[in-house]
Amino acid sequence: MSSVKKSELDRQLPKIEKTLSKIIDKKIITFDDRNLRLSRKQLDLLSEIITGFGEDLHCNMGIWKAYENCNIRFFSQLLPFHLPYMRTVSNEKFNKYRCRHLIWKLYEQFMPEYFIDPYHEDIEALGDIISSALPELFNNLPRQSVHAEIFLTPNIEAADVKRKLIWLGLRSYMFKLAYHTYLVENNVKPEIPVIDDFVCQENTLWSGLGVIDILSEMLPVPKSQKEELSSWYERHFAYYKIKTIKKENIIATNIINNLDYDIMTYETSDLFKTDEIYFGGLVKWREKWAWSGAQYACGKMEKHKEPEFIKLFKSQSAKVIYRYDKNYLQKATESLAEMYKDFVAYFKSDLVVFPDGLTMAAELQKKDRFIYENSMTPKELEEFKKEHSLNGNFPAYQYPEHILQHEEGIGVYFNPAEGIEISLGFNHIISGLKKEGKELNDDEVESLFRFMESDALSIAFANRIIQDYGGKISFVETFCLDISDIDTSFNYILRKYKGNFFRNRYPDLTLKD
């Protein structure tokens, strides 16, 4: 791809970026809201991103088109809050709706500490100026570029797709800002495992979409291959023992589920050794398995040591194992169902509110003691205690100190599909919901925001508290979104902040052998 000859458009892109920088800078200094004025570094990055946006639409690369197509499926709108229900855009590529939406989404990432109204006058004004400038800047330029050529190459092998995925995630205008934020928030360096995690499994503020979702929508491949790519967030991480080595593939046994995988290696088969174990993740493309990310050589392992090794991995990575060990998943699902039944039987509900952390911990311990003492005979209880090395009659759970000392209400929800979820500041959430969006105080806004922002609190939990307390409009008001269509706005919030919950999920449970 690097050998593609640069076009006149490629040569003009730096000039377009500089021109846009001047136009944007001139407009931003006139903003009434001084909080929306950008630093020089932010201004340069904004100009770079808008230039990439212009290149995408001018060359029909398909990135923005994929985003709009996904929005149609999610919200029946190309651009939530900027285009009315099912309205289409004009034939003008750089129309004001697209540009306003782009600026709004970028400002959300530049300034995550602010709730920015999509209809903010300054945001709309900047979008309109960009909409007017882009047609002239790209006028009469060729519709091909080095970046556009990337997506015109074949999609035969997984490696072909992975190259596109990495460019889209790390360098494209849509995701480069999200990628930078990901590195900073997780305090990680741009190494192979980190990059693979981001492009394969991270959900972003672009309607909760990940890089794999956009690329899947872009690629001109059959539906089955789109579904394969969209499933790459479920990489099969495991320890693999090499059975057979061929020129372009190897046969390896996943020692966790004892199944064989035919793995395409192309010209790298000689990097592996028979009977040795390697740790890594696999993805499927065109019904073939391929490595994704880094692989780590673990050497040979004596057969009698494997069971203890497998047991340790299960205790540390149960959710990963559920992806490819369906028997193990079935056992976890059945166990979780019993735990849910016990929870509801004791508390008479799957949602319980405690005044503080200490009360929560005490009541949950009482619940466990009650269950253990009433579900076993004395003999069974004694055997259970010996087996699990218990001093008391039931397991003792340890909670972080900040939870134990919390005194502003704690909501505990038993999600029947995953397990217990804990939400702090629940008193403020309840009071905020009951206000139906009117005169929310700072504590209520903060608590409602933290609830939605948390990737540990599920969509099921959100819908559950709405069921008991109503107030869906309070979430919409918190995020400064359109209250004329509460359901669409609420759905958008869920998609945007909890995109991971629209993928396959597994019990938050580790089984004991």
MARLUM-480772 format. One record per residue: residue in three letters; x, y, z of N, C-alpha, C in turn. Coordinates in steps of 0.1 Angstrom, whole numbers, plus 5000, padded with zeros to 4 digits. Example, Ala and Ser with C-alpha at 12.3 -4.5 7.8 and 13.67 -1.06 7.14 Angstrom:
2
ALA513249435078512349555078513249675078 SER512849785071513749895071512950005079 
END
This chain:
513
MET500849885000500050005000500950135000 SER502050125006502950235006503550274992 SER503450174983503950194970503050274961 VAL501850294965500850374957501350514954 LYS501250554942501750684938500850794943 LYS501450894948500651004953499951084942 SER498651124945497951204935498051354938 GLU497451434930497451574932496751604945 LEU495651524948494951544961495851524973 ASP496651414972497551394983498551514986 ARG498951564975499951684976499251804981 GLN497951814979497151934983496651924997 LEU496551805003496051785016496651875027 PRO498051885028498651975038498152115036 LYS498052165024497552305021496152325026 ILE495352225023493952225028493852235043 GLU494652155049494752155064495152295069 LYS496152355064496552495068495452595066 THR494752585054493752685051492552665061 LEU492252545064491152515074491552565088 SER492752555091493252595104492952745106 LYS493352825095493052965096491653005097 ILE490752935089489352955089488752925103 ILE489152815108488552775121489052865132 ASP490352895132490852985142490153125142 LYS489953175130489253305129487853295135 LYS487153185133485753165138485753145153 ILE486653055158486653025172486853135182 ILE487653235178487953345186486753435188 THR485653415180484453485181483353415189 PHE483653295194482753215202482253295214 ASP480953295216480353355228480753265241 ASP480853135239481153045250482653025250 ARG483353095259484853095259485352955262 ASN484552865269484952735272485152645260 LEU484652685248484752615236485952655227 ARG486652755232487852795225488952695227 LEU489652655216490652555216492052605217 SER492952515222494352545223494952535209 ARG496152575206496752565193496852415189 LYS497252335199497452195196496052135192 GLN495052165199493652115196493252165182 LEU493552295179493152355167493752285155 ASP495052255156495752185146495252045143 LEU494951975154494351845153492951845147 LEU492151945151490851955145490951985130 SER491852065126492052095111492451965104 GLU493351885110493751765104492651665103 ILE491751655113490651565113489651605102 ILE489351735102488351775092488851755078 THR490151775076490751745063490551595059 GLY490751515069490551365066489051335063 PHE488151405070486751395067486451435053 GLY487051545049486851595035487351495025 GLU488551445028489151345019488251215017 ASP487651175029486751055029485551085020 LEU484851195021483651215014484051244999 HIS485051314997485451344983485851224975 CYS486551134981487051014974486150894976 ASN484950914983484050804985484750684992 MET485550715002486250605010485250515017 GLY484250575023483150505029483150505044 ILE484050575050484050575065482850645071 TRP482550765066481350845071480050775067 LYS480050715055478950645050478550525059 ALA479650455063479450345072478850385085 TYR479350505090478750555103477250595101 GLU476950655091475550685088474650565087 ASN475150465080474450335078474150275092 CYS475150275100474950215114473850295122 ASN473950425121472950515128471550485123 ILE471350465110470050425105469550305112 ARG470350205113469950075119469550095134 PHE470350185141470250205155469050295159 PHE468950415151468150525155467150565145 SER467150495133466350545121466650685117 GLN467850735120468350865116469850855112 LEU470150925101471550925096472450985107 LEU472051095112472851175122471951215133 PRO471951145144471151175156471251325160 PHE470151385162470051525166470251635156 HIS470851585144471051685134470251665121 LEU469651555120468651525109467451475115 PRO466251525111464951475116464751335112 TYR463751275118463451135117463351085102 MET464250995098464350935085464551025074 ARG464951155077465251245066466651215060 THR466751225047468051205041468751335038 VAL470051325036470851445033470651485019 SER471051605016470951645002472151584994 ASN472151604981473251544973474551614976 GLU474551724982475751794986476451724997 LYS477651674994478351585004478751665016 PHE479251785015479651865026478551955032 ASN477351885034476251965039476352005053 LYS475652105058475752155071475452055082 TYR474551965079474151865090475351775093 ARG476051725083477151645085478351715092 CYS478551835088479651915094479351955108 ARG478051995111477652025125477851905134 HIS477451785129477551665137478951625139 LEU479851645129481251615131481851705141 ILE481551835141482151925151481651885165 TRP480451855166479851825179480551695185 LYS480751595177481351475181482851495185 LEU483551585178484951605181485051695193 TYR484151785195484251865207483951785220 GLU483051685218482751595229484051515234 GLN484951495224486151425227487251515232 PHE487251635226488251735231487951785245 MET486651795249486251845262485351755269 PRO485751635273484851535279484351585293 GLU484851685298484351735311483151825310 TYR482751855297481551945295480451855288 PHE479151885292478051835285477651935274 ILE477951905261477851995250476551975243 ASP475652075242474452065235474752045220 PRO474151945213474351935199473952055191 TYR472952135197472452255190473152375195 HIS474252365201474952485206475252575195 GLU474952705197475052805186476452815180 ASP477552805189478852815184479252695176 ILE478852575180479052445173478452455159 GLU477152495159476452505146477152605137 ALA477552715142478152815134479552765128 LEU480352695136481552645131481352535120 GLY480352455122479952355113479552415099 ASP478752525100478252585088479452645080 ILE480452705087481552765080482352655073 ILE482552545080483352435074482552375062 SER481252365063480452325052480552405040 SER480752535042480952635031482352625025 ALA483352595033484752595029485152475021 LEU484652355026485152235020484952215005 PRO483752245000483552224985484552294977 GLU484852424981485852504973487252444975 LEU487652394987488952344989489252214981 PHE488152134979488352004972487952014958 ASN487452124954486952134940488052114930 ASN487752034919488652004908489851914912 LEU489851864924490951774927490551624924 PRO491451544921491151404917490451334929 ARG489751224926488951154937489651024941 GLN490951024940491750914945492850964953 SER493250884963494350924972495050804977 VAL496150814984496850704989495950635000 HIS495350715008494450655018493250585012 ALA492650635002491550574996491850444989 GLU493150434984493550304978493650194988 ILE493850225001493950125011492750035011 PHE491550095009490350025010489949954997 LEU490749974986490449914973491249784971 THR492149754981492849624980492049504983 PRO492449384980491649264982491449244997 ASN490449155000490249115014490248965015 ILE491248905009491348765008491748705022 GLU492848745028493348695040493048785052 ALA493048725064492848805076493848915077 ALA495048895072496148995073495749115064 ASP495049095053494649205044493649295052 VAL492749235059491749305067492349375079 LYS493249305085493949365097494649495094 ARG495349495082496049615078495149735077 LYS493949715071492949815070492449855084 LEU492249755092491649785106492649865114 ILE493849845113494849915121494950065115 TRP494950075102495050215097493750295101 LEU492650225100491350295104491350335118 GLY491850245127491850275141492850375146 LEU494050375140495150455145495350585138 ARG494950585125495350705116494150775110 SER492950715109491850775103491250885111 TYR490650985105490051105112489051065122 MET488350955120487250915129487750855142 PHE488850785142489250715154490650765160 LYS491350845154492750885159492650955172 LEU491651035174491451095187491050995198 ALA490150905195489750805204490850715208 TYR491750685198492950605201493850665211 HIS494150795208495050875217494450875232 THR493150895233492450895246492550765253 TYR492450655245492550515250493950495256 LEU494950535249496350525255496550595268 VAL496050725268496250805280495450755292 GLU494150725290493350675301493750545306 ASN494350455298494750325303496250325306 ASN496950435304498350455307499150345301 VAL498950325288499650215281500450275269 LYS501350195264502150235252501550175240 PRO501850235228501250175216501950055211 GLU501849945219502449815215501449725209 ILE501949615203501049535195499749485203 PRO499949435215498749385222497749505225 VAL498249625228497449735231496649785218 ILE497349785207496749825194495649725190 ASP495949595192494949495189493749505198 ASP493949535210492849545219491949665215 PHE492549775211491749895207490949865194 VAL491649815184490949805171489949695171 CYS490149595180489249475180488049485190 GLN488249555201487249545211486749675217 GLU487449785215487049915221485849975215 ASN484850015223483750095218484050235220 THR483550325210483850465210482650545212 LEU482850675213481650765214480950795201 TRP481450735190480750735177479550635178 SER478550675185477350585186477650455192 GLY478750445200479150325207479850225197 LEU480150265185480750175175482250155178 GLY482750045174484150015174484750015160 VAL486050015159486650015146486249895138 ILE486049775144485649665136484249685131 ASP483349755137482049775133481949865120 ILE482749975120482850065109483449995097 LEU484549915099485249845088484349735082 SER483649665091482649565086481649625077 GLU481149745081480149815072480749855059 MET482049895059482649945047483049845037 LEU483449725041484049625032483049565023 PRO483349555010482349495000482549345000 VAL482149285011482249135013480849085017 PRO480648955015479348895019479048915034 LYS477748895037477248915051478048825061 SER478348705057478948615066480348665070 GLN481048725061482348785064482248905072 LYS481248985070481049105078480749065093 GLU480048955094479748905108480948845114 GLU481848785107483148735112483948855117 LEU484048955109484849075113484249135126 SER482949155126482249215137482449135150 SER482849005149482948925161484448915166 TRP485348995160486748995164486949045178 TYR485949105184486049145199486149025208 GLU485748905202485748785209486848695205 ARG488048745205489248665201489348545211 HIS489748435205489948315213491248315219 PHE491448385231492648385238492748255246 ALA493848185244494048055251495548015249 TYR495847905255497147835254497047725244 TYR497847735233497747635222498947555221 LYS498747425220499847325218499947295203 ILE501147315197501347285183501347135180 LYS500447085172500446945168501146925155 THR500847005145501346985131501747115125 ILE502847125118503347245112503447215097 LYS502747295089502847295075503347425069 LYS503447435056504047555050503347685053 GLU501947675052501147805054500147795065 ASN500247685073499247675084499847575094 ILE499247585106499547495117498347435123 ILE498347315129497247265136497647275151 ALA496847335159497147355173495947315182 THR496247265193495147225203495047335213 ASN493847385215493547475226493447385238 ILE494347405247494447305259493347345269 ILE492647455267491547485277490347405274 ASN489947405260488747325257489047205249 ASN490347175247490747055240490347035226 LEU490147145219489647145205490847195196 ASP490847135184491947165174491547285166 TYR492547375163492347495154493347485142 ASP492747505130493647505118493947655116 ILE495147695119495547835119496447875107 MET496047975100496848015088498048095093 THR499248065089500448135093501148185081 TYR500848145069501448195056502948165056 GLU503748265057505148245056505848235070 THR505048225081505648235094505548105102 SER505247995095505147865102506447815109 ASP507547855103508847815109509147885123 LEU508247975127508448045140507847955151 PHE507147855148506547765158507247635158 LYS507147565170507747435172506747335177 THR506747215171505847105175505947075190 ASP504847045196504647015210504947125220 GLU505247245215505447355224504147435225 ILE503947515236502747585239502947735236 TYR501947795230501947935227500648005232 PHE500848115238499648195242499348305232 GLY498048315228497648425219496248415216 GLY495748515208494348515204494148485189 LEU493048425186492648385173491348445169 VAL491348485156490048535150489848455137 LYS488548455133488148385121487848475109 TRP488448435098488148515086488048415074 ARG486848415067486548325056486748185061 GLU486248155073486148025078487547965082 LYS488548055082489848015086490348095099 TRP491148025107491648095119492948165116 ALA493148275123494448345121494748415135 TRP496048425137496548495149496148645149 SER495848695161495548835162496248895173 GLY497148995171497949045181499248975183 ALA499848975195501048905198500848765202 GLN501848675200501948545205503148525214 TYR502948455225504048435234504348285236 ALA505648255233506148115234506248075249 CYS505747965253505747915267506547785268 GLY507147735257507947615258507047495259 LYS507747385263507047255265506447245279 MET505447175280504847145294504547005295 GLU504946945307504646805310503146785311 LYS502646675306501246645305500546655319 HIS501246605329500646605342500446745349 LYS501146845343501046975348499947055342 GLU499447005331498447085323497147105331 PRO496547015339495347035346495447155356 GLU496547165363496747265373496847405366 PHE497547395354497747515346496447565341 ILE495547475336494247505331493347565342 LYS493447505354492647555365493047695369 LEU494247725368494747865371494247965361 PHE494247925348493748015338492248035339 LYS491547935342490047945344489748045355 SER490548035366490248125377490548275374 GLN491448295364491848435361491148485349 SER490648405340490148455327488848375323 ALA487948365333486648285330485848345318 LYS485748485318484948545308485548515294 VAL486848515293487448485280487148335276 ILE487248245285487048105282485548075278 TYR484648155283483248135279483048155264 ARG483948235258483748255244483848135235 TYR484648035240484947915231484747785238 ASP484347785251484047665258482647665262 LYS481747615254480347625256479847535268 ASN480547425271480147345282480447425295 TYR481547485295481947565307480947685309 LEU480547745297479547855298478247805303 GLN477847685299476547635303476547615318 LYS477647555324477647545338477647675345 ALA478247775340478247905346476847965346 THR476147955334474848005333473847935343 GLU473947805344473147735354473447775368 SER474647795371475047845385474547985388 LEU474648065377474148205379472648215381 ALA471948125374470448115375470048085389 GLU470847985396470547955409470848065419 MET471948135417472248255425471248365424 TYR470748385412469748485410468448445417 LYS468048325416466848275423467048295438 ASP468148265444468448275458468348425462 PHE468948515454468948655457467548715458 VAL466748685448465348735447464548675458 ALA464748545461463948485472464248555486 TYR465448595488465848655501465448795501 PHE465748875491465449025491464049055486 LYS463348955480462048985473462149075461 SER463249095456463449175444464849155439 ASP465049185426466449175420467149315421 LEU466449415426467049545429466849585443 VAL467949605450467849645465468649775467 VAL468149865475468849985478469249985493 PHE470550015495471050015509471450165512 PRO471350205525471750335528473250365527 ASP474050265530475450285530476150145527 GLY477550155525478350045522478349935533 LEU478449975545478549875556477249795557 THR476149865556474849795556474749705545 MET475149745533475149655521475949525524 ALA477149545529478049425531477449335541 ALA476849395552476249305562475049225557 GLU474249295549473049225545473349125534 LEU474349145526474749045516475348925523 GLN476048945534476648835542475548755548 LYS474548825554473348755560472648675550 LYS472448725538471848655527472548525524 ASP473848535523474648415520474548315531 ARG474648365544474548265555473248195555 PHE472148275553470848215552470748105542 ILE471248135530471148035519471947915522 TYR473247925526474047815529473447725540 GLU472947785551472447715562471147645559 ASN470347695550469047645546469047555534 SER470147545527470147465515471047335517 MET471647325529472447205531472147145545 THR472247015545472146945558473446975566 PRO473346955579474546985588475846915583 LYS475646785578476746715573477346775560 GLU476446815551476846875539477547005542 LEU477047085551477647205555479047195560 GLU479247095568480547065574481547025563 GLU481046945554481946905542482247025533 PHE481247105531481447225523482547315530 LYS482447335543483447415550484847365549 LYS484947235550486247175549486847185535 GLU485947165525486347165511486947305507 HIS486247415513486547545509487347625520 SER487847545530488647605541487947725547 LEU486747715551485947815557485947805572 ASN486147925579486147925593484647935598 GLY483848015590482448035594481647945585 ASN480347965585479447885577479147935563 PHE479848035558479648095545480848175541 PRO480948185527482148265522482048405527 ALA483248465529483248605533483748685521 TYR483048795517483448875505484148995510 GLN485149045502485849165505485449275496 TYR485049385501484649505493485649615495 PRO485949685484486849805485486449895496 GLU487449965502487150055513486250165509 HIS486350225497485550335492484050295491 ILE483750165489482450115489481850105503 LEU482650045511482250025525481950155532 GLN482750265529482550385536481550485529 HIS480950435517480050525510478750535518 GLU478250665519477050685527475950765519 GLU475950755506474950825498474050735490 GLY473850615495473050515489473750425479 ILE473450295480474050205471472950115465 GLY472850115452471950025445472549895441 VAL472049785445472549655441471549585432 TYR471949555420471049485410471649355407 PHE470849245407471349115403470849105388 ASN471849125379471549105365471448955362 PRO470348905358470248755356471148695346 ALA471648785337472548735326474048745330 GLU474348835340475748855343476148835357 GLY475348885366475648885381475349015387 ILE475849035400475649145408476349275402 GLU475549385402476149515398475849615409 ILE476849695412476749795424476849935419 SER475950015422475950155418475950245430 LEU477050335431477150435442476350555439 GLY476150635450475350765448473950735444 PHE473350625448472050585443470950675449 ASN471150735460470150835465469950945456 HIS471050995450471051105440470351065427 ILE470650935423470050885411468550875413 ILE468050825424466650815426465950955426 SER466551045434465951185435465951255421 GLY467051235414467151295400466151235391 LEU465851105391464851045383463451095386 LYS463251105399461851145404461551295400 LYS462651375397462351515393461951525379 GLU462051415371461651415357462351525349 GLY463651545352464451635344464451775348 LYS463651815358463451955362464351985374 GLU465152095372465952155383466852045390 LEU467551965382468451875387469651945394 ASN470051905406471151965412472451895408 ASP473651955412474951905407475151755411 ASP474751715423474951575427474151485419 GLU472951525416472051435407472651425393 VAL473051535387473651525374474851445374 GLU475751465384476951385384476651235386 SER475751195394475451055397474750995384 LEU473851065378473251015366474350995355 PHE475251085354476251075344477150955347 ARG477650945359478550835363477850705360 PHE476650695363475950565360475950525346 MET475650625337475650595323477050575317 GLU478050645322479450635317480050505321 SER479650445332480350325337480150205328 ASP481250145324481050025316480849895324 ALA480749915338480449805347478949795350 LEU478149895346476749895349475949885336 SER475149775335474549735323473349815318 ILE472949785306471749845300470549785308 ALA470649655312469549595320469349675333 PHE470449715339470349795352469649925349 ALA470049995338469450125335467950105333 ASN467550005325466149985323465449945336 ARG466149875344465549835357465149955366 ILE466150045367465850165376464750255370 ILE464750255356463650335350462350265353 GLN462250135353461050065356460550105370 ASP461350115380460950145393460750295396 TYR461550385390461550525393461250615382 GLY461050565370460750645358461850745356 GLY461550865350462550965349463550945338 LYS463150875327464050865316464551005311 ILE463651095312463951235307465051295315 SER465251255328466351305336467751275330 PHE467851145325469051115318469251195305 VAL468251215298468351295286468751445289 GLU468151495299468451635303469951645308 THR470351545315471751535320472751555309 PHE472451495297473351495286473051605276 CYS472151695280471751805271471351765257 LEU470451655257469951605244468551645242 ASP467951615231466651645226465551575234 ILE464751655241463651595249462351585242 SER462351625229461151605221460951455217 ASP461951385217461951235214462751165225 ILE462151145236462851085248463450955245 ASP462650865238463050725236464350725227 THR464350795216465450805208466750855215 SER466550965222467651025229468250935240 PHE467350865247467750765257468450645251 ASN467950595240468650495232469950535228 TYR470150655223471450715219472450715230 ILE471950755242472850755254473350615257 LEU472450515257472850375259473850325249 ARG473650355236474550315226475850375227 LYS475850505230477050585230477950545242 TYR477450525254478250505265478350355269 LYS477350275264477350135268477350045256 GLY478150085246478150005234478649865236 ASN479449835246479949705249478749605253 PHE477649665258476549575262475649535250 PHE475949585239475249545227475949435220 ARG477049385225477749275221477449155230 ASN477949035226477748915234478348945248 ARG477648905258478148915272478048785279 TYR478848775290478948645297478848665312 PRO478548555319478448575334479748625340 ASP479548715350480648765358480848665369 LEU481348555366481348445375482548345372 THR483248305382484248205380483948085388 LEU483847975380483447845386484647775394 LYS484347705404485247625411485147485406 ASP486247425403486247285398485747195409 
END
